[in-house]
Amino acid sequence: MASKLAVYNTGYEDERFQQIVSQTLHCIICTNVIKDPVMCRQNEHIFCRACITRHLINFQTCPTCMEPLTVETLSQAPRGIRNLLAELKIRCEFFDRGCGKFIELGDIERHVTECGFAPAVCSNKGCQLEVNKQDLLHHETSVCELRRVQCHSCKDIRQEMDTVKVNLAAMNEKLDKNEKNVLEKIETKGKAVENVVAKVELVQKQLNKQEESNRQFKADNVEMKKSLNEIMKQLERITQQMSHEVQAEGMKKGIAEADGMEREPKVVIAGGANPKALNSVEMFSLLTRTWTPLQQMKEGHEGASSVVYNNQLFVVGGYVKSMEKLSLNAVQVDQSIPWENVPAELPKELAGHCSVVYNGRLIVIGGCDKGAFSDSITEISIVPPYTSKLLATMPQTRFYHGVAIFGDKILILGGFVSYSVSRSVVMYDITKNECQELAPLPYPVHEMATVKWDDDNVMIIGGAESIVKRLNKVLLYNIKTQKSCMLPNMKYKRTGCVAAVVRDTVIVMGGEDERGNYLKSVESFRFDSYTWEELPQMHEARHRATAAVC
């Protein structure tokens, strides 16, 4: 057993990381940052694989909850924890030999195998000096005093020089022959050129005759054009009279049709992950119950937010700083309408943030940038001059939370709050620029779909209660009474899903189920029937997408 454990290593020392690492990501056994994370099956306590394996040699219980535990019943840590660890920046283990790079933890093993500062031993007999890998070749061939120097034979050099002289003589003979051939070809080409000149002179005479005929033809055309102009003027007068009559009749008919027409609202879902970031877009018609692919975005957006402003859909961030927009009016008529880049940018490469529009201003709340959670509420101008400024900070950092705007107040619900899943609810008053704590939700939740239902209520749909526990719960939270009531459960458990409200119907799309599968499925809820109904699936499974109604 001891030889088997020799291949294991404990966690990473804190001093090697570029930024302070949360205690949530530390192993309670070695107290270092977790390496190769695994967890106990009962209560999801997380350890380094090496540390817990050594512990289980003598004890058959979890050191935290004391529940029964063996090496065979250890489970892999959740994807969220592994992703957070993989994105941490760590110093190369050869930093004391001169490597000053910080590498994402997920790439550290590959970097170490390729690092030029790794130790390497000189292969020259009797040397055994240890140098950096990148300096090994120079040391062995140019610096090492024990290197073998090859001596060239003078006799071999003379033989090579004689061979070169013979080859030079043969090349000179070939050059003389080539020179004669070139002169003969030039003479032949000269005669051919003389023949071409004679043909050109003949063609020129024919062209002169053709030009004379063309001049006569042009004169005749001038007379014909004068006659045609007179005819065109008469036709224009007749056409104008007819056009005025047709336009008057058409306007009457168009107004009558517009009065009786109502454009059908549709849902647009964009981006997400499967498992890499997606740039694909789809549109759903509740009337025809069909999905239609739209033009792709210019880059993938996972964990982005979206807003609708001036009948344009803005997709904001998603592990990138950029924004893209799409005309919702135009796309209902022509599905080939392309996406446009927005000159405005987020201050960081955010994901898991939320956005709203207030009086033409984009307000971005919370999010995560390379493992660092944000507590910022930032205003960004999506029209020139595309400026941004920090409005306020929330009481805690938030990531994959929910928001809804009610007049000049923004409701902020749940999410990852300071590295734990939260029940808290905060109301941000835009005019007063201050945050106020409200009554909490009945259970902690993150990565849920959040939609405003009416002037007083917001719906919280699905999500996860912990890192691994997916939900199909549906909650209605009243901002005036600060009370919650449960609605019927969805048919499927979903985290990282999105929702949109079309008239009296709530439509929930995609997400990830309890087995970690990304979902294509779609379901809807109506208060009059008080039940959930399955709708046609999307063309592509999506997790952490964004959606809006056009």
N, C-alpha and C positions, 0 to 999 in steps of 0.2 A: 504493500500500500504506500509506503514512503517513497519508493521509486516512481510510482504512478503520480504522486502529488508533486514531484519535482518539476513537472512541466507547467504547473500552475504558478501564477504570479498574483500578488495582492494588488490593491488599487493604486491609483496614481497620486503622487504627492501634490498637495495644493500649490506649492511654490512653483510648479512647472506651468501653471495655467496663466493665461494673459489677463483674465479678470477673476474676481472672487466667485467661487462656485457655491451655489445654494447648498445648505446642509441636507436638503431633501435628496441630493444626488451623492451623498456620502454613505459608505458602508459602516454599519454600527460595530463591526468586528475589528477591522483594521483602521477605521476612522479616516481613510483616504477616499478620494473620488472613485466611484464604483468602476471596476473593470470586469467586462463580460458579465452583465447583470442577470441574475436569476432571482426568483421569488418563491416564498412558501405558498403552497396551494390554498391554504385555508384563509389567511388574512392578508396576502399579497405584500408581505414584508420583503424588502429587496436587499441583496447582498452581492459582493463579488463571488463569482463561482468558486474561486480557489479558497476564499475564507470560509464559506459555509461548508465546502467539502471537507476541509480540515476539521471543522467543528463537529461534523456528523460522524467522524471516526470514533469519537468518544461519547457523543450524545445523540440521541435519536429524536430530538425535539427542536423546534424553532427557538433560537435564543431570545426572540422578542415576545412572542405570544405563548411559547411553551407547548404549542400544539404538536402532535406527532409529525415527524418529517424525516425523510431519507433522501439519499442522492437521487434515487429513481423517481421520487415524487416532486422534485424541484421543477418549476415551470419557467419558461422563458419570460423575461420582463416585458411589459407592454411596449408596443411600438412607439408610443409617445415618449416614454422614458428613454428608449434607445435613440430616438431621433434627437432629443435634447442633449444627450451625452455626445452623440456623433458630431454635433455642431459646435461643441466647445473648442476653443483654440488652446493648444498645448504646445509647450516648448519641445523641440527635438531632444531625444535622450543623449545626443552627442553635442549639446550646447557647450559643455566644458572643453570640447575639442575645437570649438570655433563656429559651429552651426548656430546662427542667430534666428532661424525661422520659427514662426508659430504656425502649426498645422492643425486643421480640424481633426478631432480625435478619431473620426471614422476613417481617415486617410493615413494615420500615424504609422501603421505597420508597413504599408507600401513605401512611405517616405524613408523609413529606417533602412529598408533593404536597398534603396537607391542613393542614400545620403553620401555625399562625397567626403564627409568628415568621419565616417565610420573607420575604426582601426583596421589596418592591414599590415601584414608582416612581410618584410623583404625576403624574396626567395633565393637571393644570392647565397651561395654556400658560405657558412660561417658568420653571416651578418645578423639575421634575426631581429633587425631593428623594426619597431612598430611606428608606422606613419599613417597619415590620413589616406583613405582609399584614392582620392583624387590626385594625390602626389606620388602614388606608388610607382607608376611607370617611369616618371622623371627620375625618381630616386634610383630605381634598379638599373636604368640604362645610362644615366649621366652623372649621378652624384656618388653613389655607393663606391667606396674604395675597394670592395671585394668583387666588383663586377668584372665579367670576362670581356676583354677587348679583342676583337677579331683582327688578325693581321692579314693583309692582302699580299698575294704572291706576285713578285715583279715579273716572273715568267708569264703568268696568266694575263697580266696587263699588256705585255708586249704582243701576245697572241691576239688579244682583243683589238689592239690598235691596227695590226696587219689586216684583220677582217674588215675593219671600218674603211681602210684605204681601198680595198678591193671593191667594196660596195659603192664608194664615192665614184670610182672610175666607171662602174656600170651605169650609175645614174647620169653621169655626164654624157655617155654615149646615147642613152635614151632621150635626153634633152635635145641633142643635135637632130635626131630623127624627128622629134615632135615639131621642132622649129621649121623644118622643111615642109612637113605636112600642113602646118598653119599657113605658110606663104602660098601654097598651092590652093588652099581653100579660099583665101582672100581674093586671089585672082578670079576664081570661079564666081564668087559672090559679086565682084565688080561688074562682070558681064550681065549677071541677073539683074542688077540695079539699073543698068542702062535700058534693059527691056521694060522694066517697070515704069521708068520715066516716060518712055514713048507711049505706053498705054495710058498714063495719067494725062498726057497732053490731048489724046484723043477723047478721053472722057470729059475734059474741060470744055472742049468745043461743043460736045453734046449738051453740057449743062448750060452753056450760054444761050443755045437755041431754046432750051426749056424755060429759062428766065424770061425771055421775050414773050413766050406764050403765057406765062404766069402774069406778067404785067397787064396784058390784054384782058385776062380773066378777072383780075382785080378791079379793073375799070368797070367791067360789066356788073360785078358784085355791088359796087357803090350805088348804081342805079336801082338794083333790086332791093337793097337795104332801105333806101328812101321810101320805096313803095310799102315795104313791110312795116316800117315805123308808123306810117299813116294807119295801116290796118290795126296795129297793136294799140294805138291810142283809142281807136273806136271800141276795141274789145275791153280795154280797161274801164272806160266809162260804163259799159254795159255790166261788167263784173262788179263794180262798186255798188251799182244800184241793187243788184241781186244780193250782194253780201250783206248790205244793211238790212234787207228784209229777212234773210236767214238768221243773222245774229239776234235780231229782235225776237224772232220766234224761238230760237235756241235758249235765250236767257229765260224766257217764260217757262220753258220746259225744264231747264236745269234747276231753277228755284223750286219748282214744284217737287222734283225728285229729291232735292236736298232736304226739304222740310220733312219728308217721310223716311229719311235714311238715318240709321244709327250704326256706327262702325263697331264691329265686334271686338271686345278686349281680348288680347292674347298674352300668353306668358312666354318670356324669353329667359332661358337659362344659359349661363356662360361659364366656361372654364371649369375649375376643380382639379381633381387628381384621379389617376387610374393606371398605375400608381403614380406615374410622373405627372407633372403639371400639364393641363390640357389647354389648348387654344380654340377648341371646337365650340360651336354655339347651336342651339336648337330652339324652335318656337312651337308652342302648343296651342291648338284651338279647342276650347271646351265645347264649342258648337259642333264641330266635325269629329272631335275626339281623335285628332291626328297630330303627329310630330313632324315638323319640317326642318331640315338642316339649313342653317344660314351661313353666310361667309365667315371664315375663321378669323379670330383676332390675330394681331401681328405677333404676339408672344403668349406663352402659357401663364395663367393666373390661378394659383392655388391659395385658398384662404383669403380671397379678395372680398371687398365690399362693393356695393353698387348703389347709385342714386339715379333718379330721373329728374332732369332739369330742362326746361324749354323743349319738351317732347324729344329729348335725347337721353339715351341710356349711357351713363358713365360707369365703367368698370375700373376700380381704384385699387392699385397695389396687388398683393398676393405673392409675397417673396420677391417682388420687384418694386421700384420706386415709381414706375411709369403709370399713366392712365390712358385708356382708349374710350372712344365714344361711337355710338351708332344712332342714326336717325330712326326713331320708332315709327313715325308717320310713313316714311319712305319704305321701310322694310315690310310693312303690311301689303304694299303694292308690288314691290320688287325685292325678292329674296336675295338677289345678287348684290345689294348695296354693300360696299366695303366699309370696314371700320377705319376710323381716323385716329391718329395720335393726338393727344392733348399736350400742349407745351408745358402745362403745370405738372409738378412732380411732388411726391411725398418727401418729407425730410429724411426718411430711412426706408429700407426695403422691408416694409411691414407686411405681416400676414396675421389673420385672426383678429383684425381690428373691425370697427363698425363705422359707418358714415351716414350722415343725414344732410339735407339741404335746408338752410334757413335764410330767407330773404336773399336768395341768389348766392349764398356763401356755403361752401363745402366745409362741414365740421367733422373731423376724424377723431375717434375716441379709442384709446388703448392700442393693443396689438403686441406683436412680438417681432424683434429684429435680431436674428442670429442667436437665439436663446435668451435674450434680454427682454423681459416684459416691460411694457410702458404704462405710465399713469397719466399720460398727457392728453389734453383736449386741445386740438390744434385747428385753426381756421386756415383754409387754403382757397385762394381765388382761382376759379376755373375760367375766368375771362381776364384779358390783359389788365394790369401788368403781371399777373400770375405770381403774386406774393404769398407768403405764409407767415403766420405768427402763432405763438403759444397763447391760448386763452386762459387755461387753468390746469391744475393737476387734481386728480381724483384722490380720495383718502388712501386707496391701495392701487397697485398695478392690476391690469385686467387683460385677459387673453381669451379669445373664443367665447365672448360674452354675447349678450343681446341688447339691442336698443330699439326705442320707438319714440317719435317726437309728437308731443301734444302742445300745439301752439308755440310758445316760446320756452318750453321745458322739454328736456330730453331725459327719458327714463332709461337707466342702465341696470341690467339684470344679470346676476350669476356670473359664470365663467371661471377661468383660473384666476384666483386672487392670491398674489404672493405665493405661488407654487402649490396651492391647494384649491380644490373645487369648492365654490362658495354658494351660499343662499342669499347673499346680501343684495339689496336694491338701493340705488342712489338716484336722486333727482337732481339734474344740473339745470339751474335757471340761467338762460342765456343773457337776459337783460341785467340780472344782478351779478352774473359771473361768479356763482358760488354753488357748491354741492351740499345736498341735504340727505341724510340717511333716512330711508323709509322702512316700513315693516318688511322683514325678509320673506323669501319664498318658503314653502313648506318643506322643500328638500333641496340639497345642493345639485347644481346642474351646469354643464358646459357643452359647447359645440351643439347647441340646440337651434332650431328654427324659431325666429321671433317675428310676429306680424301684429300690426295694430288692427284691432277689429272694429272699434267705433271710437267715439270721443272720450270714453272713460276706460276702455279695456284693452289689454294686450294679451296675445296668446303665446305661450311657451310650449313648443312642440318637440318631443323626443329629446335627443342629446344623451349625455352620460352622467351618471351620479358619482362615478369614480373613474379612474383611468381605464378600467376594463368593463364596468357595469353599464351596458347600453340600456336605453329606456324606450318604451312606447307610450309613456304618459303624456297627457295633454292638460295644460293648466290655463285658467283664465284669471288674470290679475287686474283688480280694479284700482286705478290710481287715486281715486277720491277716498274710498273706504280703506284702501291698503289691505284688502282681504282677497283671498284666493278661493277658487272653486275648481274641482276636477271635472273634466269633460271625459267622454268615452275614450278608451285607449285606441291607438292606431292598430292596424292589423300586423305591422312589422316594427321591430325595434330598430331605431335609426340614430346614429350620431353623425354630425357633420352634414345634416340634411338642410334643405332650403324650402321656403314656403312663400306663396303669394296668394292674395285675395282677389278673386274675380267675381264682382257683384256679391252674391250671397254664398259663395263657395270658397273654402280654403283648400288650396292644392299644395301637397307636400311631395317633394321630389328627392330621389337619390339618397346618399349617405352611406354608412358602413354598418353592417349588422353585427350581432354578438360573436360571430365566427371570424370577423375581420374581412368579410367579402364586401366589395364595392357594389352598390345597388343601381339597377336601372328602373326599379319599380316606382310607381306614382300612385298616390291615393288622395281622396278628397273627402271633406266633411261639410255637411249642411246642417244648420241649426234646426230647420223645419223637420228633417228626418232624424236628426240626432244620431246619425250613424256614419261610419267610414265606408267608402266604396273604392274598389280598385279601379284605376284608369289605365289606358294603354301605356306600356313602358316607353322610356326614352330610347333613342338609338344607341346611346353610349352610357355605361355606368359612370357615375360621378360622385365624388366625395369632396366636401368643402368647396362647392360651387357657389355661384351667386345668381340671383334671379330678380326679375322685375316684371310689372304688367305694362303692356303698351296698348 
